[in-house]
Amino acid sequence: MKISILSLFPDFFTSPLNTSILKRAVEKGLVSIHQVDIRDFADNKNRKVDDRPYGGGPGMVMMPEPVQGAIDYVRTHDAHIVYLTPQGKLFDAKMAERFAKLDHLVLLCGHYEGIDQRVLDLNVTEEVSIGDVVLTSGCPAALMVIDALVRFIPGVLGDELSALEDSFHTNDGGFDCPQYTRPCEFRGVKVPEVLTQGDHKKIAEWRAKEGKAKTLRVRPDLNLRKNYEPTH
Ligand code: ADE
């Protein structure tokens, strides 16, 4: 799949996209990621991309022309254009899985007080928020979307089942169970005995119970499936 990122700060993405799993996914050709600097499409000599809002008020609004120029530059017939904004639909694992099946995802990052509404109305497929919080720009949100969706692209994770098994694969999934590794005792605290005794049925039951208990304690709003069992 191809991802085009339209932003004012392409440098923001340099290190994360060149690290670990994201880097490997790009190197393997499973995803190609293209940076577009919206400022390159400013049609004035000062490369100005923002202006004061009509009607007054604080802050600046991104002008329509440079944003439209950047969109036209990357647009393909199957482009799915997502605008990252705190006023969007809430991002979750289901959305990440849906995005991972697209041929071309365009992530449009807002800055300042947002983007002129006309260019959004003319171009955007959907508006997405990563949570009920206001970030300094759409860039960290775009990065989070990319990170979450690549896990659903076949071949990206070493273990193909991991994406399916991890928490929140579905809306009604719950948390993973706690995990332990060596040493068997750390600062006087032992690994739960059941995990060291090799009885796989008992281990699965213990993990299911722990995952469920934590979900109910921390996120009682998650509405677990009736027969939900964590899968580890
Ligand atoms: N830009 C600023 N805050 C955001 C959020 N919560 N989600 C997506 N984009 C944003």
Residues whose N, C-alpha, C, O or C-beta is under 5 A from the ligand:
A	BS01	ADE	L84 T85 P86 V128 S129 I130 G131 V133 V134 L135 S137 G138 A141
